[in-house]
């Protein structure tokens, strides 16, 4: 099912890593964790992040594909771009798989 609006709700934790500056030392442990959180997306863009009840007050949930994420941690917008030298040859032949990985991640959460 393809939907341009997706709502991930009731996540045990949303880890936002909020802010726009490089963190060092003790600042690195401030992850911006939201308990019982939700993330709303429209056309692939994150539009709302916060406690589930707050996000639900600001959107029309019936317009969204809902993914219930109880007992799950969600890291919206996180892209793990690191690699290891040993994998360079095999991974480089795959090209840009970012969208495929994201879609598979949502499917796994949706099914569980």
C-alpha positions, 0 to 999 in steps of 0.5 A: 500500500502506497500512501503519501502521508505516513504516521508512526505513533505510540513509539516507546521513544523518538530520538530526534538528535535535535539541533543544528550544531556539531556536538562534543563531549557531554553534549553528545549525550543530549539526544532529544528523546521523546517518550510515547512519541509520533512522527508524521510525514507527508510526501517523504517530508517529516512534518510533525514530531513530538509526543503522540497526543500532541501530534494527533492534535495537529493532524487529521490522523484519518488521512495517514497510513498509520504505523503503531510502534509500541515498544520501538525506538524511532530515529526520524531522518537518521541516515547512517552513512558510514561504511567499512573498507572491507565492504567498499567493493560489494556495496558500491555495485548496489548504487544508491539504495537509500529509498529501498532501505527506508521502505523495507524499514517501514514494512518491518515496523508495520508488520510487527 
